[in-house]
Structure formats: structure tokens, C-alpha cells
Amino acid sequence: MGYTQEDVAWLLGHKSVSRISKWEKGVSMPNIKNLLKLSYLYRTLADQLYFDLSRELRIELHEKEKKIPIEDRFMGSSP
């Protein structure tokens, strides 16, 4: 989108770019509020900003889901 780190920090209400830099480097991740703001700012879905992590979590949940007995899935019972 052509934003600088300074632009993003200002748009998200941060006083410095250090947090933005840490997100870009993968040192830390934005909280849910900032993740949603970033997705609006970059006009994409939140899970696309962290595509690899999103894919990993989706696979992990799918594998766990397969272990739930089929009858429990349809009856609303917890595992």
C-alpha cells in the first residue's frame, strides 16, 4: 500500500515504529485489535497477514477434529 512504518504506527495510534518493526520481523505479533486494524488498512483478511501461521493452526485443528468420534460431532457433545 506504500505506507512507511511511521505511517502505520500513526494510523494505529502508536507513538513509535518499534512495535511495527517487531511485527514485521516476527519478533512479536499484534494483539487482535491491531491485527484487525492492519487487515482493514491493507484491505485483506487477518489470516492472510499471517498466512503460514494460519495454515499451521488450521491443519492442527483439523487433525484434532478428526479424533473426535463422529457421533459426538453431530450431537454437540464435548470430547
SVG drawing of the C-alpha trace seen along z (x, -y; Angstrom):
<svg xmlns="http://www.w3.org/2000/svg" viewBox="-27 -9 40 51">
<polyline fill="none" stroke="black" stroke-width="0.4" points="0.0,0.0 3.1,-2.2 2.9,-3.0 6.0,-3.7 6.4,-2.2 5.8,-5.7 2.5,-5.9 1.3,-2.6 2.3,-3.5 0.5,-6.8 -2.6,-5.2 -2.7,-2.5 -2.2,-5.1 1.4,-4.1 3.9,-6.8 6.9,-4.9 7.6,-2.4 9.3,0.1 6.2,2.2 5.6,2.2 9.2,3.2 8.8,6.2 5.7,7.4 7.5,7.2 10.5,9.1 8.3,11.8 9.7,10.9 6.1,10.3 2.6,10.3 -0.1,7.7 -3.0,8.1 -6.4,8.8 -7.4,5.1 -4.2,4.2 -4.5,7.3 -8.0,6.2 -6.8,2.7 -3.9,4.0 -6.3,6.1 -8.5,3.1 -5.5,0.9 -4.1,3.4 -7.5,4.4 -7.1,8.1 -8.3,10.8 -6.5,11.0 -5.4,14.6 -3.8,13.6 -1.4,11.3 -0.1,14.4 -0.7,17.0 1.8,19.6 0.7,19.4 -3.0,19.5 -2.3,22.6 -0.4,24.3 -3.3,23.7 -5.9,24.8 -4.0,28.1 -3.6,28.6 -7.3,28.1 -8.3,30.3 -6.1,33.1 -7.6,32.8 -11.1,32.6 -10.6,36.0 -10.0,37.6 -13.5,36.6 -15.9,39.5 -18.2,38.9 -21.3,39.2 -20.0,36.6 -19.6,34.1 -23.3,34.2 -24.7,34.5 -22.9,31.4 -21.1,33.4 -17.7,32.2 -14.8,34.6"/>
</svg>
